[in-house]
């Protein structure tokens, strides 16, 4: 199975953005706990999307994208905590959160389309 090229590109761009944000948080804000959490979940989104490309079945494909969706939702939570604890300013939070929400929307759309096709 293949995912849309758009979601691949957005997931990679989001992952890179998360890596850079974590580096900033660790080097400049000396924040090490939440940044590791958001790094793990934020980069897992793209990893699960990549795994789905070689899914063994439609059900496996949907399952892997569902895990990516859960990771995206978890990332949204860690970003909110970083914002509420004042490690991320309003504009940085709103921008990266919007990217996360866009990934969530794309994943939901693909998952729904695949479930309807089953």
JOTA-V961679 format. One line per field, one symbol per residue. phi: phi as a letter, one per 40 degrees, with the letter a starting at -180 (. if undefined). burial: I if it has 9 or more other C-alpha atoms within 8 Angstrom, else O. A space follows every 10 residues. Layout:
phi->???
burial->???
This chain:
phi->.bccdccdcc ccccdcccdc ccccccccbf bbcccccccc ccccdccccc cccbccaccc dccccccdcc cccccdcccc cccccgcbcd cccccccccc cccdcccdcc cccccccc
burial->IOIOOOIIOI IIOIIOIIIO OIOIIIOOOO IOOIIIIIIO IIIIIIIIII IIIIIOOIOI IIOIIIIIIO IIIIIIOIII IIIOOOIIOO OOIOOIIOII IOIIOIIIOO IOOIOOOO
